Amino acid sequence: MRIILLGAPGAGKGTVAKLLNERDGSIQISTGDILRSAVKAGSELGKKAQGYMERGELVPDDVIMEIMETRLREPDCQKGFILDGFPRTIPQAEALKKLLQKLNMKLDLVVNLDVPNEVVLDRLTTRRTCSNPDCQEIYNIKSKPPEPDGRCKKCGWKVVQREDETEEAITKRLITYNEKTAPLIQYYEKEGSLETIRSTSSEEIVRLIAKAIENRKA
Ligand code: AP5
C-alpha cells in the first residue's frame, strides 16, 4: 500500500504504521524518526533540525523535501510505503504531489486518525521510545510497557522519554499541528483521497485502513 497517515501528535501514527508494516511489508517512513536519528548521530541534518524539534516547531519544508526525495527513491519503497508525519504543511503536500508524479507513483489513500484531545495529551505524557536509532519501538507506560527494567522488548536498548516530550514542547506541537497540518485534512478531502478514522484501537484502525483501500480498488 501507499498511504499517508495524518493525525495530531500522539494520535498513534507511528504505532499504526508499524502494525501496517508487519501486515504487508510496506515501509514505514517517519520523518520524525529520520530527524531524531540524525540529531543523535550529530549529522549536518541533525544540527539543522535539533532546535526546531526541541521547541516543538516544524523543520523547514526544503530540508524535509530533500530527505523525502532521497528516501522515496530507495528501492525498498517499491514494496509500498506508509508516510508517518509527512506531509505536514500545504507546501509539503504540493511538493509531494510533484515528486510522486516524477517517480510515477500513485497514493492509495490518505488516512486522518481522529483521536480526542484528552486521549492525545494522556498518550504523549506516558509514551516512551526505544533509544536505539535503528529500532525506535514505541511504548506506553499504561497501554504497552517495556520490560520491567525499562529495556526495549525488541532490541534490549534503554527505553526513554523523547526530548520533545516536555509540557511546553507538547503544547507547542499541538498548536503547530492545528495551524500548519490540520488544513491538510481539507486539502486531501477536496482531492477525494481522504478517509477519516475515529477509533482508539490501533488494531481496528489497521483493519479499517485495509478495508478502505480494498473498497477503493473494487
Ligand atoms: P514526529 O515524530 O512525527 O511526532 P508527531 O507527529 O508529533 O507524532 P508523534 O510521534 O508524537 O505521535 P504518533 O501519532 O506517531 O503517536 P504514537 O504512535 O507514538 O515529529 C517530531 C518532530 O519532528 C516535529 O515536532 C517536527 O519538529 C519534526 N518533523 C517531523 N516531521 C516533519 C515534517 N514533515 N515537517 C517538518 N517538521 C517535521 O503513539 C503515542 C503514544 O500513544 C505511544 O505511547 C503509544 O504507545 C500510545 N498509543 C498509540 N496508539 C494507542 C492505542 N490504540 N491505545 C493506547 N495507546 C496507544
Boltz pocket constraint, residues with backbone or C-beta under 6 A from the ligand:
constraints:
  - pocket:
      binder: B
      contacts: [[A, 7], [A, 8], [A, 9], [A, 10], [A, 11], [A, 12], [A, 13], [A, 14], [A, 15], [A, 16], [A, 31], [A, 32], [A, 33], [A, 35], [A, 49], [A, 52], [A, 53], [A, 54], [A, 56], [A, 57], [A, 58], [A, 59], [A, 60], [A, 64], [A, 84], [A, 85], [A, 86], [A, 87], [A, 88], [A, 92], [A, 123], [A, 124], [A, 126], [A, 127], [A, 128], [A, 138], [A, 139], [A, 140], [A, 141], [A, 143], [A, 144], [A, 164], [A, 173], [A, 199], [A, 200], [A, 201], [A, 202], [A, 203]]
      max_distance: 6.0
